[in-house]
Amino acid sequence: MFKKLSFHIIPVQIFLGIFWFKNGFIDKVCGIFNGLVSPETAYHGDTWAGWKEYIVGTWDKSQVAHVALSPLFDALFPVLIILQCLPFIFIIVSILKLEFLTDANARPWLMKSAVASLFVTSVMLFSQTLSGASDGEYLWHLLAAGMVLIMYIKNINTIIGRA
């Protein structure tokens, strides 16, 4: 059984799955839903109002971000939530398509997850860099990790001859 598992790919699936599950579904979807269902017991920082205070507060530290991004929060935040959920959704599809097995094809869903992760990180990095936020530092690291993951997946697929 263990011979059928691709130990080169499973860590990538775990990293992308857990990271975006926590940052997309848990932090955003569950927090906002909890704030709607039970506002008196929800942690304020994870509610829509809490995220708005945090993000717009960060953007407002920069005049450029204050003018360009802050007024658009209510339109941009749902897009960000969807973008943050995509890598996790693609990982679920990757797992359901058995891309963690050694005889899997070119792993298109895993690659889609890595590209979606890179894209959402780039979007977040743009807004954080524009506002001069401290979150930009970890996002630069995540961007680099995303690029390395894409190269790694392509390399593994080339090595096993399924590129």
N, C-alpha and C positions, 0 to 999 in steps of 0.2 A: 504494500500500500504506500509506504513512504517513498518508494522509487517513482511513483506516479506524481508526487508533489514537486512543484517547481520552487525550490527554496531560493531561487534568484528573484522570483516575482512576488511571492507572498509578502515579504517585508514592504515592498512598494505599495501593495494593496492595503496592508495594515496602516501604514503611515498616512496615505491619502484618505483612507476611509475614516480613521479615528480623528484626524485633524479636522476635516471638513464636517464630520458629524457633530463634533463639539462646537465648532465655530459657526456652522450654518444652522443645523437643526436645534441643538440644545440652547445655544446662546440667543439665537434670533427667533426661530419659530416657536419653540417651547416657552421662552421667556415672554414673548409678546402675547402668545395664546394664554398663558397663565395670568398675565396682566389684564387681559380682557375678561377671563372667566372669574378670577378671584383677585381683584385689585387690592383688597385689604391685606392679603397674605403674600402677594407676589413681591419678589425682590425688585425694588424700583429701578435699579440699574439695568435690568433685563427687559423692562417694559418698553413700549414704544416711546413714551415720554422720557424714560431714562436714557435710552439710546440717543434720542434727539438732543437731550441736554449734553450728553458726552460728546457726540460727534459734532454738533453745531458749535458747542463750546470750544472744541478743538479748532474747527474751521475759523471761528471768529477771532482767533489769535493772529490771523493773517488777514490783511486788508484785501488781498486778491481773493483768497478763499471765501472770505466773508461776502464779497460781492458776487463771485462766480458760483459758489456752491451752496452756501447757507440757505438762500431762498428756495432752492430746489430740493431740499432734504426730503420732503414728503413724496416727491416723485422718484428721487434717486434711491432711497432706502429700500423700497420693495424690489427694485432691480438688483440691488446688492444682495438681498436675501436670496433671491432666486439664483444668482451667480454663485453664492457661497454653498448652496445646496447641490448644484450640478455635479461637482466632483464626487460627492458621496453617492449620489444616485447612479452615476456612471460606474462606480466601484461595485455597487450592488449588482448591476447588470453584468459586470465583468465576472463576479463570483458566480452568478446564476448561469453564465455561459461557460463556466468551468475553465476560465483562463488561468487558474492557478495550477493546472496540471501540466506536466512536462510535454505532453503531446498536443497542447493547445495551439491554435493557429496564431496569427500575428498579434493577437491580443488588442484588437481595435478599441474595445471599451476601456481598457486600462490606459491606452494612449489618449483617448478622449478625456478621461479623468485627469491625466497629467496636464494636458493642454488647457482644460477648463480651470484647473488649479493655477496654472501660470497666468491665464487671462484675468481671473478674479484678483489674484495678487497684484497684477499690474494696475488694475483699476483702483484698487485700494491704495497702492503705492503712489499713484498719481495724486489722489486727493490729499494723502498725508504729507507728501513732499511739498505740494502746493501750499499747504498750511504750516509747514515746518514742524509737524507733530513728531513726538518721540517714537510713535509707533512705526515710523518710517524705517528705523534701524532693523527691527525684526522682520519687516516686510522685504527689505533688501536681501536678507538672509534666506527668507522663504522663496523669493524670486530666483535666487541662485540655486537653491535646492530643486525648484521646479525645472529649471533648465537642465540640471544634472540628471534628474529623473527621466526626462524625455530622451536625453542621449543614452542613458542606461537601458531604457526599454528598447530603443532602436538597436543598440548594440547586442543585447540578449537575443532579440529576434533575428539579427543577422548571424550571430553565432550558431543558433539552432537551425538556421536556414529557412526561416519563415517570414522574412521581411517583405 
